[in-house]
């Protein structure tokens, strides 16, 4: 691969940085692959930095000819989304990156111009007085809606690109894009890849075999994932394909990573450094842990950590974060509990299932379910009940093939028996369904919502 | 109709007992839920979710005002028969 000098990228103002990096890489190594679309499928298509730079330039020309109030990106293709975002940044046009479930919110941006995969910028409405710009160009994203309905939030380009690591060792790597490119986690991945001349590998779907093939064929080095998606990949992908994948780093985020998953990941990807990142929508990244164990060292509580962060807990175990001495403590909504020398995550406060007044953390139930031989994936959720308020309900995915001598009925019975043994009576799932695949949110997390309708 | 409802109620109760590691040899309309079958409020809540799945109604969710007493298997059969007639 041609070496590319990216030393000037960080000197550019944040809004212009992406477009600058794309043009700089295209100038030095136009054939370098920027994005692999539909990776892991026969439709796989590689887009080079030269082509990406042309797309950025075309959008920039259209934007500067008739500057719109703002641009709503409605691209399905990640390369189109990246091109529009980069062009908007450099042209000082605010840009909204919205996932499908946030489309209802565009009413708030009604004077903005929509740009889709065609990259055509329709004639601007209203126009934008560039001189009177008081607010810097920014990015509008929607919160994921895991805790409450999605809402639009405005971010500066500085905050969007703050976490990107530009050092030499991060340059020219293959990045798996398992996240939705319009979500905060996804934006972090593509921005990081583009700023470092990386190859963004976008699998054709979240099907485990497709993802495994993408990892192997496009030599993914960095695998950012939620624990739910990684668990599915490890449990269900073709082992031959998996053995050909050689990620150097696995970065887990979005949900708590449990001990068994960290163990399994280490076995399946022995060469990978596995890190889990704790971040929230409000605070961004708070800390990362790379020692291969779940949670974080209990000694971190109540002490100033490098970077000035201070962690503490409320009486009920909710994690409180103070980013620096002069900022207020923020209640995270995540509950931790002390297990030996660690603080482990028990779940989100809002996920708690209340059964006849007793609290149940679905994550704890899922850990027990997944510990049963023959169960590969599980989710627990609250089923509304007129009698007890809620009941614990759960879905499990069976291993394929099942362990010798096991049947779906025997695994289901063993699962309930294990729950009776390890959980309080009100924590034992009262509804237990065997499903092909557990319900996940568009952010790739395990859904905590009841099924819509009955089966 | 009431044959189907009583079958569904009996099947739901048997599933609840089975899932919780107990076995019921028979479930009769005259049996008392707590005394004869040993069902507690969690068991009843589970029975209602299972019946919503098999019969498609949950008379307790929409019920306004006082809930009718549910003491015997026959009370459940009557409540679900009525709910199905109304739906």
Interface residues (C-beta under 8 A of the other chain):
Chain A: X355 X356 X383 X384 X385 X386 X387 X388 X391 X393 X416 X417 X420 X425 X426 X428 X430 X431 X432 X454 X455
Chain B: X16 X19 X20 X21 X41 X42 X44 X45 X46 X48 X49 X50 X52 X53 X56 X58 X60 X61 X63 X67
